[in-house]
C-alpha cells in the first residue's frame, strides 16, 4: 500500500477531496527537529531519515521498533511520507502516531506490500512529537527518508492522459552482439520511473499563491506526489525529482492556467 489513511478518515472541511493530488515538498515539511529511535544497528544512523539521501538508512535491531521526530515545538501536520525503505520486503506493519500525553494512532496498522514510497494522510493535527511505529515484521527493515508536514492540495484533479508512476518503468539496456549477430547478453545500466503530471483550469490566483513555493522547493530536494489518493491507495505515489522547473502558462481561457511537471522517480523491485 502506498497511500495510508484511517478507515474512519474523512476529508476536513475546506480541504480538497482525495481525487486531488497531494504533494509533499521541502517547503511544506517540518525541519529542524531531533530524532529518537528505539534501537539503531551500529552500521546505520538514527538521523539518516532527516535528509533526502536514498543511500543512508536507519535500521533498528528488532522487528518491533519506533523512529520518532521531535520538532521541539507544536506544529500542525497532515501527512507522513516515507521513501527508500524495505518495509514491504520485510513484511512490516506500521502505524503513524503522534504524542499527546500518550501515543495516539493517525493511521491504522498497515502491512506494506512492497517497498514503494509511502504517503500517509491524516486529519490536520498539532503536536510536538511524531513517530513511525513498526509493530511487526518478518525481517528487520531499514528506512532512508521520513518527513512530516502539511501537503499542497492541487486545485484540480488529474486522470486522463496520465501514466501512473508505478507503471512508468524505464530501464536503460546495453546489448552485446557478435560480428555475425549472435546474442552475447546484455546489461541493465539503470532502472528508474518516469512520468508527467499535467493540471489544467487552475485559477491564476491559486497558481500565484501556491506554485512559486513548489518551484523553489523542487529545485533543491526530491518530493512526494500522491496523484489520486482516493483511488490508487496501493500504487501511484512517487518520490520524485525534476530536471527542469515546471512553468505555468495561460490557457487562453479567462483567469485559467495550466502546468505540466515531468518527473523521474527512484525505482524499486
Beta strands, then each sheet from edge to edge (+ up, - down):
strand 1: 3-4
strand 2: 22-24
strand 3: 34-37
strand 4: 58-59
strand 5: 65-85
strand 6: 93-99
strand 7: 103-105
strand 8: 110-111
strand 9: 118-136
strand 10: 142-149
strand 11: 152-153
strand 12: 169-177
strand 13: 183-203
strand 14: 223-226
strand 15: 237-241
strand 16: 249-250
strand 17: 256-266
sheet 1: 1+ 9+ 5- 3+
sheet 2: 1+ 9+ 6- 7+
sheet 3: 1+ 9+ 5- 10+ 4-
sheet 4: 1+ 9+ 6- 8+
sheet 5: 11+ 2- 14+ 15- 17+ 13- 12+
sheet 6: 11+ 2- 14+ 15- 17+ 16-
end
